[in-house]
Amino acid sequence: MDPLFSLPALVAIVLGYILGSIPFGLLLTRAAGLGDVRSIGSGNIGATNVLRTGNKKLAAATLLLDALKGTVAVYIGHAFGAGHGIAILAGLLAGLGAFLGHIFPVWLGFKGGKGVATYIGVLIATAWQAALVFCGVWLILAAVTRYSSLSALVASIVAPAYLFVTGRMPEALLGALMSTVLLWKHSANIKRLLAGEEPRIGAKA
């Protein structure tokens, strides 16, 4: 049987999905007495929308925790897969599961965040150099344009391209897949960017 379609591979992606589906942005804002973050801004549960509450510390915590979901999922998948001879594959699949879990959490009717932080977290564990490339591109563009979405879109194209060029094919394929989903999730942002209506970083709801 192809390892990709084996039971251990399925378990790895499910474990990653469960971890990735924890809605930290929603949990943190509710705990802080700020209500439901889905009722403001873009309606997403990610750090960018949490920042629109005006609480920078909560936004930073959300960013960190959402990234850690991806990183931890890869390591858990790798450790689990090692016992079945598919350590690398299981790690990659668990990372993909975490990314999808963040975007489509079953607990929230499959309506989650955009996946940028979790994407970075997955890269940190699978190809840290690509994570640096992603963050570098994002930071430069964010500083120049103040558009989080545009920065993430460009970074999500550059990072897998870097992996392809450097010969990291399994990680490049994972990155390309996540980027495809990320671009689709940002379709509304792309329309607003083209219309000049996209809110900039730090703008409150």
ABEGO torsion letter per residue (X at the ends): XBAAABAAAAAAAAAAAAAAABBAAAAAAAAAGAEBAAABEAGBABAAAAAAAGBAAAAAAAAAAAAAAAAAAAAAAAAAAAAAGAAAAAAAAAAAAAAAAAABBAAAGGBBBAGAAAAAAAAAAABAAAAAAAAAAAAAAAAAAGBAAAAAAAAAAAAAAAAAAAGBAAAAAAAAAAAAAAAAAAAAAAAAAAAGABBBBGBBX
